[in-house]
Amino acid sequence: MCFCFAAPASMTAQVTIGSSETPNPGALLDLREDISSNTVTAKKGLALPRVMLTDLKNLYPMFEADGSEYKLKGQQYSKADQDAIHTGLVVYHIDNCSLYGNGAYVWDGEQWRPLKANATLAGLNFNQDYFDLPSGKDARGMTSQDLEIAWQKDPGPSWTLETVSGLDAIPFTGNPLSPSTLVSSPATMELLPDAMTDTEVTATNPWKSKESRLAFTYAECGNDRYVTLNQTNYALKVNDSFDNSFLYNPGYTGTFPVQGNATWKNTLFSTSSMSSVSPSTGGETLKDGTTASIDVAYVVGNSGIRYDTSDITFSDTQAPKRFDDILVRIMNCNTNMYDPPMEDWARVAGFSEADIAEVKADATGNTSKGPTANGTMLHRDQSGNLFLSGRFGYEDAPLNTVERRWMLNNLAATDYAVGNPHLHGRQLMQGDGVNSVYNTAYYHYPERKLSTYTNNPRLGLLYTWDAATGGKGGKNGNTLIKDAEDVNQNPDRVQGICPNGWHLPSDWEWTELEIEYNVNTSKYSSLPDANGTITIGVGGHERGTTHGWAMIDPCPSPGQTLPPNGQSNIISNDPSIAPGMNILLAGMVYNSASNFYGENVYIWTASATNNSSSAVSRGFYYYMGGTDRRYPARSGQYSVRCKKD
């Protein structure tokens, strides 16, 4: 007899393997040989598939790599899908020197997890195998870093410090590397190299790199491993300076160079019409003593106002920063013939409309406003012209109670102050000084043009020495006077054409100003401290090195294109920036002719020297970094800056 059973196409069942016993109710697959009351169900185990895993994050060797996806037997599979559906896959990894060593692993949907407690990576392992160590000369500071070293089986690895070809070795004399013998895992090695020296990191080449490597030998898995140690001093040079710098822009486009060994980004803050800076990011992180260079371009619209500024700040793309932020301030020095009026300069300095209105021209000369946080004050002269003043040191240093206050623009008075007439009764008149005539109290306009002055009141007026001193040279103007700095460093004050409460500074007072600028150049300008040589009593040639340029206004004279090379701080309300002298290259009028407008300027002192036809002045030139103490003819017409009593 034959019995035939029809079975359905699909079945759902629980299975026991190893015996004919019924599986436990909650088990889909039950592996057991027999029934036991003490829960022992077999004398044999489950042999997991023995595989060679090659990657913690991928299902290899189950699949092959296919770009960012999987493939198997030529067919592509989605990595995301396969990673998810293989969650719970269990295998036995056979290699004791890779991943976490041999043993059972389960796939958790994202990576292989070892099925053993306190698993550590097999062989010899580090928390990182490349260290960027501080130089001690850049912005990072000297802070130590820790190398963490771990291994599975003793004895531990041995190590040596090796030199890398092509670069100097990194010294660790101040903080020797330890421990010299690695006894127990994990071990920590503190990495703090000696700081680089001034001879290694110089002003012209600060991009020094050194490199060494730690070579480790570990017998257990026969693997030699290395940790690279690099010590690089990072620096960025922008507009040929490692510090903040200043550019004037006579046109509408320009470029400046950027050189360094670190990646950078820039941000633009503009009060003018600067529209773009390109590129906004750049540089390379270079650790071999080399640098990357590029020209950064900027565009200024043609509607910008003269002396408006745009700030481009260069900063590190990494944190902590490797170099300090560097600011390039670009000033719109368009070459039109119009300087902002003095009221605008007062507003720029931080004075209100009410302040401007309240400052009067009075008999005492004491009506003023300020000082602002950076020391700027607002005044009017006896002719009603606004002028600004700044503080340049103190008469009684280090007590610092009596300040040295100077005008920040050229005097423009057209009459003498109340109660201070010309010593010989001469009236101040507009006109040309006459060669070899020294008793004329004349003033004139820069370029001998009224429009040049009215459009640019900061230029002031040009005076003969008789007009500037109010007749100090005597009735005929050519009295022999010897009160220059090498003879008398404390002559009587001469008010001359200056407002009440102010005076025409002497030769020595000008030298005091030069000394202040020479020592503290960076305070009043964008130049580093000059610390040049100023020889007392010597005239007719350049004194100092760069303090003259530090006193000159950064923009060309109105209507001119010749760069004055000036680096003076402009007037602002920034409490951290002291105003500079902003000396304007107003030229001169001599023998009824205008000379050197936009190229140089002479400014009268109240002093004279051995020649009865000359007096002492200070000259400033676009081509001369220092100053020129010289003795021009008293009949020449030059600029005036007054000093507060």
C-alpha positions in Angstrom: 0.0 0.0 0.0 1.3 3.4 -0.8 0.5 6.6 1.1 1.0 9.9 -0.6 1.0 13.2 1.2 0.6 16.5 -0.5 2.8 19.2 1.2 2.3 23.0 0.8 4.8 24.9 -1.3 6.1 26.8 1.8 6.3 25.7 5.4 6.8 27.5 8.7 8.5 25.3 11.4 11.0 25.2 14.3 14.0 22.9 13.8 16.3 20.9 16.1 19.7 20.0 14.7 21.7 17.3 16.5 18.8 15.2 17.8 15.2 14.3 17.2 14.0 16.2 20.2 11.4 18.9 19.9 13.0 22.4 19.9 12.4 24.8 22.8 9.2 26.8 22.2 11.0 30.1 21.8 13.8 28.8 19.5 13.6 28.9 15.7 16.8 26.8 15.5 17.8 24.6 18.5 21.2 23.0 18.5 21.4 20.0 20.9 22.3 16.4 21.2 20.2 15.3 24.1 18.0 16.3 27.0 19.7 17.3 30.2 18.2 18.6 33.5 21.3 20.7 34.2 20.9 22.6 30.9 23.8 20.9 29.2 22.4 19.9 25.8 25.5 18.9 23.8 29.1 17.8 23.9 30.0 19.6 20.7 29.9 23.3 19.6 28.9 25.5 16.7 31.8 26.1 14.3 31.3 29.6 13.0 32.3 30.5 9.4 36.1 31.2 9.5 36.8 34.3 7.5 39.6 37.0 7.1 37.9 40.3 7.8 39.7 43.2 6.2 37.7 46.3 7.2 35.8 47.2 10.4 33.3 49.4 8.4 32.5 47.1 5.5 31.1 43.6 4.8 34.3 42.3 3.3 35.0 39.6 2.1 31.3 38.9 1.8 31.2 41.5 -0.9 33.7 43.3 -3.1 34.2 47.0 -3.2 32.4 48.9 -6.1 33.2 52.5 -5.5 31.1 53.5 -2.5 28.8 50.5 -3.1 29.2 46.7 -3.0 29.2 44.1 -5.8 29.1 40.3 -5.8 29.7 38.1 -8.9 29.5 41.2 -11.1 26.2 42.5 -9.7 26.1 45.8 -7.8 24.4 46.1 -4.4 23.5 49.1 -2.3 25.9 49.3 0.7 23.3 51.0 2.9 20.7 48.3 2.2 23.1 45.3 2.6 24.7 46.8 5.8 21.2 47.0 7.3 19.9 43.5 6.3 23.1 41.8 7.5 22.8 43.1 11.0 23.4 40.2 13.4 25.8 38.3 11.0 28.3 36.4 13.1 31.7 35.1 11.9 35.0 34.0 13.3 37.9 36.3 12.3 41.1 34.2 12.0 43.9 36.9 12.1 45.4 37.8 15.5 47.3 40.8 14.1 44.5 42.8 12.5 41.3 44.5 13.8 40.8 43.4 17.4 42.6 40.1 17.0 41.1 36.7 16.2 37.7 35.7 17.6 34.0 36.0 17.0 32.6 39.2 15.5 29.0 40.4 15.0 28.0 42.9 12.3 25.9 45.7 14.0 24.6 47.3 10.8 27.5 49.7 10.7 30.7 47.8 11.7 32.1 44.6 13.0 32.0 44.3 16.8 34.3 41.8 18.6 32.4 39.5 21.0 34.9 39.7 23.8 35.2 41.9 26.8 37.7 44.8 26.9 38.7 44.3 23.3 41.7 46.3 22.1 43.1 46.7 18.6 45.5 44.0 17.6 49.2 44.5 17.3 50.7 47.9 18.0 48.4 51.0 17.9 48.6 54.7 18.5 46.0 57.4 19.1 47.6 59.2 16.1 50.6 58.6 13.9 51.3 62.3 12.9 51.9 65.2 15.3 52.1 68.8 14.4 54.2 70.2 17.2 54.4 73.9 18.2 57.4 76.0 17.3 57.2 78.3 20.2 57.3 81.3 17.8 53.9 81.4 16.2 50.4 81.9 17.7 49.8 78.4 19.1 52.0 78.6 22.2 54.1 75.9 23.6 51.8 73.1 24.8 52.6 69.5 25.0 50.8 66.7 23.2 50.4 63.0 24.2 51.2 60.0 22.1 49.1 57.0 23.4 50.7 53.6 22.7 48.8 50.4 23.1 49.6 46.7 22.4 48.0 43.3 23.3 50.8 41.0 24.3 54.0 41.6 26.2 56.8 42.2 25.9 56.0 45.7 24.7 57.5 47.5 21.7 60.9 49.2 21.6 61.4 52.6 20.0 64.1 55.0 18.7 64.0 58.6 17.5 65.1 58.9 13.9 66.1 61.9 11.7 64.1 62.5 8.5 66.1 63.2 5.4 66.0 66.8 4.2 64.9 68.6 7.4 66.6 69.3 10.7 65.9 67.0 13.6 63.6 68.1 16.3 65.4 68.5 19.7 63.8 67.4 22.9 66.6 68.4 25.3 64.3 70.4 27.6 61.7 67.7 27.8 63.3 64.3 27.0 61.0 61.7 25.5 60.0 59.0 28.0 59.5 56.3 29.0 62.5 54.8 27.4 61.2 51.3 27.9 57.5 50.5 27.3 56.5 48.1 30.1 52.7 48.0 30.3 49.9 48.8 27.8 48.7 51.5 27.4 51.6 53.9 27.7 51.7 57.7 27.3 54.6 59.6 25.8 54.6 63.4 26.3 55.7 65.4 23.2 57.1 68.8 23.9 60.0 69.9 21.7 62.5 72.7 22.4 61.2 76.0 21.0 62.8 77.3 17.8 65.4 80.0 18.2 65.5 83.5 16.8 68.2 82.5 14.4 65.9 79.7 13.0 62.8 81.9 12.8 63.9 85.3 11.3 62.0 88.3 10.1 62.8 87.6 6.5 62.2 83.8 6.7 60.0 82.7 9.5 58.8 79.5 7.8 61.2 77.0 9.5 60.4 73.3 9.5 61.9 70.4 11.4 60.9 66.7 11.3 61.8 63.5 13.1 60.0 60.2 13.5 59.5 57.6 16.3 60.3 54.1 15.0 58.6 51.3 17.0 59.4 47.6 16.7 56.8 45.1 18.1 57.8 41.4 17.9 54.3 39.9 18.5 53.0 40.7 15.0 56.3 41.5 13.4 55.1 45.0 12.6 57.3 48.0 12.6 55.3 51.3 12.9 56.2 54.9 12.7 54.9 58.1 14.3 55.9 61.3 12.4 56.8 64.4 14.4 56.8 67.7 12.5 57.7 71.1 14.0 56.8 74.0 11.7 56.6 77.7 12.5 53.6 79.0 10.7 53.4 82.6 9.5 51.4 84.7 7.0 52.9 87.7 5.2 50.3 90.0 3.8 51.1 93.2 1.8 54.8 92.5 2.5 54.2 92.7 6.3 53.6 90.2 9.1 51.6 92.8 11.0 48.7 95.1 10.1 49.5 97.3 7.1 48.0 100.2 5.1 47.4 100.7 1.5 46.2 103.8 -0.3 44.2 103.4 -3.5 44.4 106.2 -6.0 42.5 104.1 -8.6 39.7 101.6 -8.5 41.5 98.3 -8.5 44.6 96.9 -7.0 46.4 93.9 -5.7 48.7 93.0 -2.9 50.8 89.8 -2.3 50.0 87.1 0.3 52.7 84.6 1.2 52.7 81.9 3.8 52.7 78.2 4.9 49.1 78.1 6.3 45.6 78.1 4.8 43.8 81.4 5.3 40.5 83.2 4.8 39.7 86.9 4.6 36.7 89.0 5.5 35.9 92.4 4.2 34.5 95.3 6.3 34.1 98.5 4.2 33.0 102.0 4.9 33.7 102.9 1.3 32.5 101.4 -1.9 34.9 98.5 -2.0 32.9 95.7 -3.6 35.0 92.6 -3.7 38.1 90.8 -2.6 39.4 87.8 -4.5 40.2 85.1 -3.6 38.5 85.0 -0.2 40.4 81.8 0.8 43.8 80.4 -0.1 47.1 79.2 1.0 48.4 75.8 1.7 49.5 74.0 4.9 53.2 73.4 4.1 55.5 71.7 6.6 58.7 71.5 4.7 60.0 75.1 4.9 58.4 76.2 1.7 55.6 78.8 1.1 52.7 79.4 -1.2 52.2 82.9 -2.8 49.3 84.6 -4.5 48.2 88.1 -5.3 44.9 89.1 -3.8 42.8 91.6 -5.9 40.3 94.1 -4.7 37.9 96.4 -6.5 36.8 99.9 -5.3 33.8 101.6 -6.9 34.3 105.0 -8.3 31.7 106.6 -6.0 33.9 106.2 -2.9 34.7 109.2 -0.7 38.3 110.2 -0.2 39.8 108.8 3.0 37.0 106.2 3.4 38.6 102.9 4.4 38.0 99.2 3.8 39.4 96.6 6.2 40.4 93.1 4.9 41.2 90.8 7.8 43.2 87.6 7.1 42.7 84.8 9.6 43.7 81.2 10.0 41.2 78.5 8.8 42.3 76.2 11.6 41.8 76.3 15.3 43.8 76.9 17.4 45.1 79.6 15.1 48.6 79.3 13.9 49.1 83.0 13.1 47.5 86.1 14.5 44.9 87.9 12.4 46.4 90.4 10.0 44.5 93.5 8.9 45.1 95.3 5.6 43.4 98.7 5.7 42.9 100.1 2.2 42.1 103.8 2.0 40.3 105.3 -0.9 42.7 108.0 -2.0 40.9 109.0 -5.2 42.7 111.7 -7.0 40.0 114.3 -7.3 40.6 117.8 -6.0 38.3 117.6 -3.0 39.4 116.8 0.5 36.6 116.4 3.1 35.8 119.7 4.9 37.0 120.1 8.4 33.4 119.6 9.7 33.5 116.1 8.2 36.9 115.4 9.8 35.4 116.5 13.2 32.6 114.0 12.7 35.0 111.3 11.8 36.9 112.0 15.0 33.7 111.4 17.0 32.4 115.0 17.5 28.7 115.7 17.3 27.0 118.5 15.4 26.4 120.2 18.8 30.1 119.9 19.6 31.1 121.5 16.3 28.6 124.4 16.9 29.8 125.0 20.5 33.4 125.4 19.6 33.9 129.1 19.2 36.8 131.4 18.2 37.2 133.4 21.3 39.9 135.7 22.8 41.3 133.0 25.1 41.6 130.2 22.6 40.3 127.9 25.3 37.0 126.9 23.7 37.4 123.3 22.6 35.9 119.9 22.7 37.4 116.6 23.8 39.7 114.8 24.2 38.1 111.7 22.7 39.2 108.3 23.8 42.2 108.4 21.5 43.2 111.9 22.6 41.8 114.0 19.7 40.5 117.5 20.5 38.5 120.0 18.4 39.2 123.8 18.3 38.8 126.9 16.2 41.4 129.5 15.3 41.0 133.2 15.5 39.7 133.3 11.9 36.9 130.8 12.8 38.6 127.8 11.1 38.1 124.4 12.7 41.2 122.4 13.5 41.9 119.1 15.3 44.8 118.4 17.7 46.4 115.2 19.0 48.6 114.2 21.9 52.3 113.3 21.2 53.9 112.4 24.5 54.3 114.5 27.6 56.5 117.4 28.8 56.9 115.8 32.2 57.3 112.1 31.5 57.0 109.7 33.3 54.5 111.7 35.4 52.5 112.4 32.2 50.5 115.3 33.5 51.5 118.0 30.9 50.8 116.7 27.4 52.4 117.8 24.2 49.5 118.7 21.9 50.0 119.5 18.2 47.7 120.6 15.4 46.7 117.7 13.1 46.2 120.0 10.1 47.9 123.0 8.7 47.0 126.5 10.1 44.7 128.6 7.9 44.4 131.8 10.0 44.2 135.1 8.0 44.7 137.5 11.0 46.5 137.6 14.3 44.7 136.5 17.5 43.1 139.1 19.7 45.6 140.8 21.9 48.6 139.4 19.9 49.3 141.8 17.0 52.4 141.7 14.8 55.3 143.0 16.8 56.0 145.7 14.3 52.5 146.6 13.4 52.4 144.9 10.0 49.1 143.6 8.8 48.8 140.0 7.6 48.2 140.2 3.8 47.5 137.8 1.0 50.2 137.9 -1.6 53.6 136.6 -2.8 56.6 136.8 -0.6 59.4 138.7 -2.4 62.9 137.2 -2.7 65.4 138.8 -0.3 62.6 140.8 1.4 62.2 139.5 4.9 59.8 142.0 6.6 56.6 141.1 4.7 53.8 139.4 6.7 52.3 137.6 3.7 50.3 134.4 3.3 49.4 132.6 0.1 47.4 129.6 -1.0 48.9 126.2 -1.9 49.7 126.3 -5.7 48.9 130.1 -5.4 45.2 129.1 -6.1 42.3 130.1 -3.8 40.4 127.0 -5.1 43.1 124.7 -3.9 42.7 125.9 -0.4 38.9 126.3 -0.3 38.4 122.8 -1.7 41.0 121.3 0.7 41.0 123.3 3.9 43.3 120.9 5.7 46.1 122.1 3.4 46.0 125.4 5.3 47.9 128.5 4.1 51.6 129.3 3.4 53.3 132.0 5.4 56.5 134.0 5.3 58.6 133.6 8.4 57.8 137.2 9.4 54.1 136.4 9.2 54.4 133.1 11.0 56.4 134.5 13.9 54.6 137.9 14.0 57.8 139.8 13.4 60.4 137.9 15.4 63.0 138.8 12.8 62.8 142.5 13.7 61.7 145.6 11.9 63.6 144.7 8.7 63.0 141.0 9.2 66.6 140.0 9.0 67.8 140.3 12.7 70.4 137.7 13.4 68.9 135.2 15.9 70.6 132.2 17.3 68.1 130.0 19.2 68.2 126.8 17.2 68.3 123.5 19.1 72.1 123.3 19.3 72.2 126.7 21.0 69.0 127.0 23.1 66.6 124.2 23.8 64.3 126.4 25.9 63.8 129.7 23.9 61.0 132.1 24.7 57.7 131.0 23.2 56.6 132.8 20.1 52.8 132.9 19.5 53.1 134.5 16.1 50.2 133.6 13.8 49.0 130.8 16.2 45.7 131.1 18.1 45.7 132.3 21.7 46.8 129.5 24.0 49.0 128.1 21.2 52.5 129.0 19.9 54.8 128.4 16.9 57.0 125.5 18.1 60.7 126.0 18.3 63.4 124.0 16.5 63.9 121.9 19.7 60.2 121.3 20.1 60.1 119.9 16.6 63.0 117.6 17.5 61.1 116.5 20.6 58.3 115.5 18.3 60.7 113.7 16.0 62.2 111.8 19.0 58.7 110.8 20.1 57.9 109.6 16.6 61.2 107.8 16.2 60.7 105.8 19.4 57.0 105.2 19.1 56.6 105.1 15.3 54.1 102.2 15.5 51.8 104.2 17.9 51.2 107.0 15.4 51.5 105.1 12.1 51.3 101.7 10.4 55.2 101.5 10.4 57.2 99.6 13.0 59.2 101.6 15.5 62.0 103.4 13.5 64.6 103.9 16.3 66.8 105.8 13.8 69.5 108.3 14.6 68.6 111.9 15.1 71.7 114.0 15.5 71.1 117.3 17.3 72.1 120.5 15.5 72.8 118.9 12.2 70.8 120.3 9.2 70.6 120.1 5.5 70.2 116.3 5.2 68.0 113.4 6.2 67.6 112.7 9.9 66.4 109.3 11.0 65.1 106.4 8.9 61.3 106.2 8.5 59.8 108.5 11.1 59.3 111.1 8.5 57.1 108.9 6.4 55.3 107.9 9.6 54.3 111.6 10.0 53.1 112.1 6.3 49.5 111.7 5.3 48.9 108.5 3.4 47.0 110.0 0.4 48.5 112.1 -2.4 47.8 115.8 -2.2 44.4 116.6 -3.7 44.5 116.5 -7.4 47.8 114.7 -7.5 48.7 111.0 -8.2 52.2 110.9 -6.8 52.3 108.5 -3.8 53.5 110.4 -0.8 54.7 107.1 0.9 53.1 108.4 4.1 52.0 106.0 6.7 50.4 108.3 9.3 47.4 107.1 11.2 44.5 109.1 9.9 42.0 110.8 12.1 39.4 108.4 13.5 37.2 107.8 16.6 38.9 104.4 17.2 40.0 104.5 20.8 42.9 102.1 20.1 44.4 104.2 17.3 46.2 107.4 18.2 46.0 110.0 15.4 49.1 110.8 13.5 50.4 114.2 12.3 48.9 113.7 8.8 51.4 116.1 7.3 50.2 117.2 3.9 52.7 117.8 1.0 51.4 121.3 0.3 54.5 122.5 -1.5 55.7 126.1 -1.1 55.5 129.5 -2.7 58.9 131.1 -3.3 59.8 134.2 -5.4 56.2 134.4 -6.7 56.1 130.8 -7.9 54.5 127.7 -6.6 56.9 124.8 -6.2 56.7 121.1 -5.3 53.0 120.8 -4.6 52.3 117.1 -3.9 56.1 116.4 -3.6 57.3 118.0 -0.4 56.4 120.5 2.3 58.4 122.8 4.6 57.0 123.7 8.0 58.3 126.8 9.9 59.8 126.6 13.3 60.1 129.7 15.5 63.9 129.4 15.6 66.7 130.8 13.5 70.4 130.1 13.2 73.6 131.8 12.1 72.2 133.3 8.9 70.1 136.5 9.3 68.2 135.8 6.1 67.1 132.3 6.9 65.3 130.4 9.7 64.9 126.7 10.7 62.2 124.5 9.2 61.3 120.9 8.9 61.1 119.3 5.4 59.1 116.3 4.5 59.4 114.5 1.1 57.7 111.7 -0.7 61.1 110.1 -1.4 62.7 110.6 2.0 61.8 108.3 4.9 63.4 110.6 7.6 63.0 114.3 8.0 65.0 117.3 6.7 66.1 120.0 9.2 67.0 122.9 6.9 67.4 126.6 6.8 65.3 128.2 4.0 65.0 131.9 3.2 62.7 133.8 5.5 60.9 135.2 2.4 59.7 131.8 1.4 56.1 130.9 2.1 55.7 127.6 4.0 53.1 125.7 6.1 52.6 126.2 9.9 51.6 123.7 12.6 51.0 125.2 16.1 51.6 123.6 19.5 49.5 124.0 22.6 51.0 126.1 25.4 
